Every structure is written in C-alpha cells, then in structure tokens.
Amino acid sequence: MPRPIVATIDRAALSHNLDVARSLTTGARTWAVVKADAYGHGVVTAASAFADADGLALIEIENAIRLRESGWKKPILLLEGCFSSLDWHAAAEHRLSVVIHSDEQLSEFEATPLARKLDVFLKFNTGMNRLGFRIERARDVAARAERHEGTGEITLMTHFACADEPGGHVDALVRFNEATAGLPYARSLANSAACFDFGRVGAGGSASTGQQGWVRPGIMLYGATPFSHASRSAMSLKLKPAMTVTTEVIAVQSLKPGERVGYGATYTAKRDERIAVIACGYADGYPRHAPSGTPVLVDGQRAPIAGRVSMDKITVDVTDVPLARVGSQVQLWGDRLAVDEVANAAGTIGYELLTAVAARVPRRAV
Ligand SMILES: *Cc1c(COP(=O)(O)O)cnc(C)c1O
C-alpha cells in the first residue's frame, strides 16, 4: 500500500475559475499561467481544464514542449524568455512566444537566425525592479524589436509589484501608459489581482491594429486568493479550490497533562489529550514553520496541529474529535479548508503551499 497522502485535482474547479477570470476581463485574451507545474496541480491536467484559454504562460521550456507534445495547439508564452541559444531554436521549433526583458536577450534574439518569426512580449519595469527594460526606454526598445526581421507580433508587457493592495498598481499603470502612449501594439498587464480591478487596468488592446490585449491570471485559477486581506477570500471572489490534499491518521497517542510532543518537545499537553499522528510532513511540502494551532480537518472536524511538523508526520490534538482513530480521513487544505487560511496560520501565502507540494505526493485528477 502506498502512503495514504494524495492531492486531488478538481478539473471542474479549474475550468470554473478560468470562467471567472474571463468574465472579469471581457475584451482581453487570456494567458492561463501554468508555471511551477501549474502551481503544483500538474501542467497537463491544468491544460486540459484550461482548453478555453487563449494561451498558456509558463517559465519552464521543458513543460512548454510537453504541452505541445500533449496536443496544446494555441499560443504558449515563456514568461522569462530564453536562457540560451538552444532555447531560441526550441522556441521557434515549437512555436512559442517569448518574453524579452533585457538587452542581453534582445541582442541574442537579433544575433540568432531562426527558422520562423517569434511573437515577442517586451517586458518593462514599472517599479518591481526585478525583470524588464526601464519603462522610459519603451519607444526605443519597441523600435529595435520592430526592425529585426525575426520579430512577429509585438506586445508590450509589465508586471505590477503591488496589485494585491487597494489601488496598488495605479502609479505603475500611469507610468506604463505614459511611456507607451500611441505605440501601435497590444498590451499585457494584469495578473490575478489586477484582473479584479480590470475596470481601471483596461483590456490593453491596440487602438491602431485592433489586436486584443492579454491578461495573465495565475493563482486565482487554482482557487486561492491573490489578496492578503481576509475580506477578499477566495470564496468571496467566487473561486473554487482546485487542490485538496488528504491523508489519514496512522497512530493515536494518549497523553497525560505535562507530557510533550515531537522534536524539541515544543508542545505540552494541558489536560488528558489524544494526539493523532498523520501521514504528511515537510517532505510532502507542508510548511515546517506552521505553528501549533494551525488547523487541519480530521473526519471533517477542525483540529489544531500540536508540536513541530516533522519530515513525514504531523501531530494533531484530536481530544475534541472523540471518534478520531487510525484510518480517520484528514484534510490538510482544499475544498473544506481554504489553503489561504492554512497559509495565513503558517505565515505564508497560498501560492507557496500549492507550489511546494512535493513530487512524492501523487496527484489524482478528477
Ligand atoms: C506568475 C506570474 C503571473 C501570475 O500571477 P498571479 O499573481 O499568480 O496571478 C502573471 N505574470 C507574470 C509575469 C508572472 O510571472
């Protein structure tokens, strides 16, 4: 028997969340972002649920090629572009669109003769100061890309640093719009958070060519919130959780008051307590820094973890779940316990928990 831990991936939830993104952003084309193995959900599974997207966007060229081999025919965008000349040739061979974010990439593009033209997304820095040409250079960089005979369609792109805060993208948007005013290209601006503020961000179409702009929702497609504020939970945004991680109780210990649990003996029983040991640990991707009190569901009832998360096991206080026993079903997060709530208790964000689920946890798509 394999260990009882499994991540169940709900294709209908993925498709529903894509519908939410598309209905928020009518007038724009949608890149469904599937980097990091579709935020831990599996790229091929995710692609099958995202058949209505206009394209898939990711970082990893090997997954882009897998998607082509699995039959995805619509556009695919490499969000960090190419890392070597091999990548440029592979991008041409597999008809990938590429981000160009630096002078080094642009020069390499110009110097590499390719079998076909590539659609390019010129990425500009509007304050994140991570990747992208300085926004003041928008006209020059676009003109240079336009002159290169290997360039297909051009799109102007930026990534907001603060779209998850109220009005947080406004400064960046103003700078972007000023610097690119009048340029005859479509735009790609919105991540998940900005999709929820689409009225202000805009569809990013090109007035002169009629080309539609592109939005780039990621986390929302997986049913987690892009926002940190509790008032904007995934449920309140009408998103459905797409990953449910479940396991089982594999042992139960009875403790007397004053007895302790786990590495470092960080948890002390305050009363006669029943401690369930569950088959999941940090080697499965559960955060080791989740403190005592972080919730799990045991037989559908909330119970707090007690003591340190170890590599393969977590201990849970089930004193108030009297029917809990070996074999009881446990949900770490998913359709009945929001990943964002667990992340919040552990001092992180849903993105990190979803993408950290380890390769040893089998994914089961339903
Ligand atoms: C990851 C990523 C996105 C998606 O961001 P979410 O916050 O998950 O919606 C969009 N654009 C770029 C460039 C990204 O790297």
The ligand as a MOL file (V3000), in Angstrom:
LIG
                    3D

  0  0  0     0  0            999 V3000
M  V30 BEGIN CTAB
M  V30 COUNTS 15 15 0 0 0
M  V30 BEGIN ATOM
M  V30 1 C 3.3210 34.3900 -12.0540 0
M  V30 2 C 3.0290 35.4720 -12.9930 0
M  V30 3 C 1.7120 35.8790 -13.2250 0
M  V30 4 C 0.5350 35.3240 -12.4600 0
M  V30 5 O 0.4930 35.9460 -11.1870 0
M  V30 6 P -0.6780 35.6010 -10.1370 0
M  V30 7 O -0.4370 36.5230 -9.0080 0
M  V30 8 O -0.4780 34.1670 -9.7550 0
M  V30 9 O -1.9450 35.8250 -10.8630 0
M  V30 10 C 1.4950 36.8590 -14.1760 0
M  V30 11 N 2.5250 37.4080 -14.8480 0
M  V30 12 C 3.8070 37.0440 -14.6560 0
M  V30 13 C 4.8860 37.7090 -15.4170 0
M  V30 14 C 4.1080 36.0640 -13.7160 0
M  V30 15 O 5.3740 35.7140 -13.5220 0
M  V30 END ATOM
M  V30 BEGIN BOND
M  V30 1 1 1 2
M  V30 2 1 2 3
M  V30 3 2 2 14
M  V30 4 1 3 4
M  V30 5 2 3 10
M  V30 6 1 4 5
M  V30 7 1 5 6
M  V30 8 2 6 7
M  V30 9 1 6 8
M  V30 10 1 6 9
M  V30 11 1 10 11
M  V30 12 2 11 12
M  V30 13 1 12 13
M  V30 14 1 12 14
M  V30 15 1 14 15
M  V30 END BOND
M  V30 END CTAB
M  END
